[in-house]
Amino acid sequence: MRNLATDGISNKVLKTLFLQKMPDSICNILIISAEDIEKLALMADRIIEMQAKQELYSTSSIVSPGADAITELPQQIASLIKKLEKLSVTRNSPPRSRKRTKWMKAYCIFFFSKKLNDAQ
C-alpha cells in the first residue's frame, strides 16, 4: 500500500485504509495496536495463519433427524405396504372385459334377426 500511495498521504491515513480492508475479526484485534503498518501487516498474517489452522481442525456436528421423524417411519412404511398390496391385488385379478363371447354374439344376432323377420 505504501508503494502505491503518493508522498502526501500520512501513515495514519494508510493505517486507516489498511484496517478497512481487513476482515472484521482481524480488524478488531489490530485496531488497538499502535504499531506501524509493516508490523500490523505481519500481525495480520499471523492471525490469518492461526485462523486457517483452527479451521482445519474444527469439526461440524451432524444433525440427526428428529425423534418425530423416526417415530413416523413405521407408519409411513405400513401405509406404503398397504398401497402395494392393493396394486398387486388389482393386477392379479382377471380383467373385466366388455367383449362378448362367440355364443353371446350368435345368440344376440339370432334374436335380432328374428325380430327383423317378425317386423316384416
Beta strands, then each sheet from edge to edge (+ up, - down):
end
